[in-house]
Amino acid sequence: MTPLRWTPALLAAGLALLPTAASAQSEPGQGSLGGTLGVPFLFATQEMRAGQQPRLMAKAHFQYVFTPTMRLSMRAGWGWHHFAGDEPAPYPYPSDNTTQSADVYDSTRVDQLTTWVPVTAALVHTGSLRGSDSWKWFGGAGLGLYWFNIMNDRRTIKDPVTLKALSNVSPGINGELGVEYFLPANKNVSFEWTGTMHYLFESNGGKYPSGFSGRHGFFDLSFGVNVYFGTGSAKPSPAAAPAETPPKPPAEEKSEVGAPVAPPPTP
């Protein structure tokens, strides 16, 4: 079994081991904006991952809180991989060496670069971590759209048989699991540590028969910051009713000239 096929089982096991207590840090109706920076690792076909040297994966992150334990997590990012210089290429790549008149080809991956653009949405379940008010765990799964581009000397490679560019968009699924820490001094700011797995549906066997076909996937480990905004669904406490003012005593009756009226004589 390849590592890519372990993904659903690992995510299910991780979610099953986590507590189910709700966190009190975010309220329904709130949103958050943030970003993460991490490192991606390829779990794909041999042609795609051989000799990989992971670089960086940067993502923008938006969340919307439905309930204290359920939220929507949307991420969009860009990342890339370099490859070992002595790793053989699946087939010779045209080189950008302009110092020679004849066509020049690279037989290794010394100048190969693979870029990724993931756009994902996941339904995420959250809960407090061991009853803490500052730490929470989160985990969930969803759908995504992925664009990848394979280049040599910063030019997109073409399959030598079909002449199709190795640049493609594929739907896929994703899962994320991590922890979040809310600052005690400002509960609207949090740090997150996240592991995310991505699996692409397209195999592209007909487009790329010479190599790089098959269902690809990658895993990234990231660290980031979130800033929460909005008042949520919390209702303000009702204002206290004003204290009743005691009634004033009746005013003393006065005559036309302003003098007090004498009481009637007693019989």
N, C-alpha and C positions, 0 to 999 in steps of 0.2 A: 504493500500500500504506500502511495506517494504521500509526502507531507501535505499536499494540497487537499487530499481526500480526508485528512484528519480534522479539517476546519470545523464542520458542523458538530462533530463529537466533542471537540475541545471547548467550543463555545457553550454547548449545552451543559457540559460538566462544570464549567466555571460558574455559570448562572445558578446551577443547582446547589452549589456549595456556599453561596452568599446568603446573608441574612435578609429578612424581608421587612425589617422595620423601616418606617418612612422617615425621611429627613425633614427637618424643620427650616432649612435654609432658604428655600425658594417656594413661592406661592403660585397657585394657578393664575394664569394671565400674564405672568412675567415673561420676558424674553432676555436673551443674552447675546452679546457679540464678543468674539475673541479670535484667537489664532493659535496654531501649534507649529512646532518645528521638530522634525524627526528624521529617522533613517529608514529607508525602505529596503526590504530583502525580497528577491525574486523566488517564488515557488512555482516554477513553470516548466516547460519542456526543456530538454537538455540544451538545445540550440540557443534558447533564450537566456538561461541562467549560467551557463558554463563560463567560468572566469570572471564572474561579476565582482565589481568593487563598488558597493553602495555609496551614494553621496548623500543628498538631502531631499526631504519632502516637506514643503511648506503648505499649510492649509488655512483658509479662513473658516470660521465656525460660527453658526447661528443656531440658537435653541429657542424653543417655545415650550413653556410649562403648561401641560394640560391639568395634571393633578399633582399632589405632593410626591407621587411615586411614578409618574409617567410623563414623558416629554418627547418632543420631536427634535432630532439632531440632524442638521444639514451641514455638510462640509464640501468645500471645493478647493483643489490644490494643484500643485505642480511639483514634480520631482524627477530625478534622473539617476542613471547608473553609468559608470564607466566600466571598462573591462581590462583584464590583465593583458599586457603587451605580447606575451608569449603564447596566448591562447589561440589555437587555430580557428579560422573562420569557417563556417559551413561551406562557403564557396568564395572565390576571389571577389573582393569589392573594388569597384573603380575608385582610384585615388585622385586626390585633387593636386597632385604634384605637377605644377605647371612649368617646372624647369626642364622637362623632357618633352620632345615633340610627340613621341609615340604614347599610346594609352598605357597607363601604369595601374597595376592592381595590387591591393593589399591582401596577403594571405593570412594575416593575423588580425586580432581585434584591437590592436594598439590605438587606433583612431576611432573605434566604434563608440557610439553614445546612444543610449535609449532613454527617451523621455516619456513621462506619464502625466495625464491630466485626469484625476478622478473627481467626479461630481456625484455625491451620495446623499441619501436621506434614510434615516433609521429611526425606528420607534424604540425608545430607550427606557428601561425600568431602572429606578434609583432607590436607594435606601441608605440609612445611616450605618456607619461602620462601627460595630461594637458599641452602639449607643452613644457615639460621640456627636456633639453639636457642631463640630467643625469638619469632620471627615465623613465622606459618603462614597459609596461604590456606585457604579452604573454599568449597565450592559444591555445590548440589544442588537437588532439586525434589521436590514432593509435592502433597498434596491439602489443601483448606481448606473451611471453612464461613464465609460472610460475611453479615453483617446490615448493611443501610444504611437510613437514615431521612432524608427530605428535608423540611425544615421552613421555614415562614415565620412570623416573629414567635414562634418557638419552639413552634409548633403544626404537627403533621404535615399536609402538603398532601394533598388528595384530587384525583384526576383528575376534571375537570368532567363527563365523559361517563359513566364507570362508577362514580364516587364511591368508588373503591378508594383506600385510603390509600397514599401513596408510602413504604411501609415494607415491606421484603421480606428474606427469607433465601434465599441462593443457594449451591449448591456451586460449587467452582471449583478451579483449580490455582494453584500458586505456585512460584517459583524464587528462590533467594537466592545471592548471591556476595559475598565479602568477605575481610577479613584480620583476624587476631587477634594481639595482642601480649601475651606472658606477662611479668609483672614478674620481673626477675632476683632480687630479694630474696624473692619469694614466688611459686613456680611454680603455686600453686593459684588465683591471681588473674590475670585477663586483661582487656584492653580489646578491643573489636571495632568495626570499621567495616563496615557492611553495606548493600547495595542489594538490595531485594526487589521482585519483580514479582508482581502478583495479577491473575487473569483469571476473571471470573464467567461461569457457563454460562447462567443464566436471562436471557431477553430481555424477558419480561413485555409482549410486544406486545398481548396481549388484555386485560391489566389496565390498561395505561396508553396508550391510543391517542392521547391529546392531547399527549404528550411524555414524555421521560425513559425511554422503552423502548430496547431494544437491549442487547447484551452489554457490560457495564461492566468497567473495570479501573483499577488505579492502581499507581503505583510510589513507593516510599519509600526515602529515604536516612537511615540511623540510626547513632547512636553509643551504645555501651553497655558494661556491666561484667558479667563472669561470675565466679562463685566455685565452684571445683571441690571435690568432697567424695568420700569413699570411698577405700578402699585399693586398688581395682582388683584385677587377677588376679596381681599380683606376689607370689611366694612368698618368705617369709623364708629367708635362708641357713641351712643346718643348723648346729646348735651343734657346736663342736669336741669331739671325744671326750676324756674325762678321761685324764690321763697315768697309765700303769701304775705301781703302787706296787711296789718291789722286795720280794721275800719276806723275812720276818724270819728270822734265824738260829735254829736250834732252841735252846730253853731248856735250861739245864744241869740235869741230874737232881739232885734233892735227896732227902735221907733223911727219915724221919718227923719228926725233931726239927728239920728245917730246914737241917742242915749239908750241905755238898756230899758226894756219895758218892765215896769214894776209888777210883781206878782199880784194877783187878785186878793182882796182882803178876805180874811177868814171870817165866817159868820160867828 
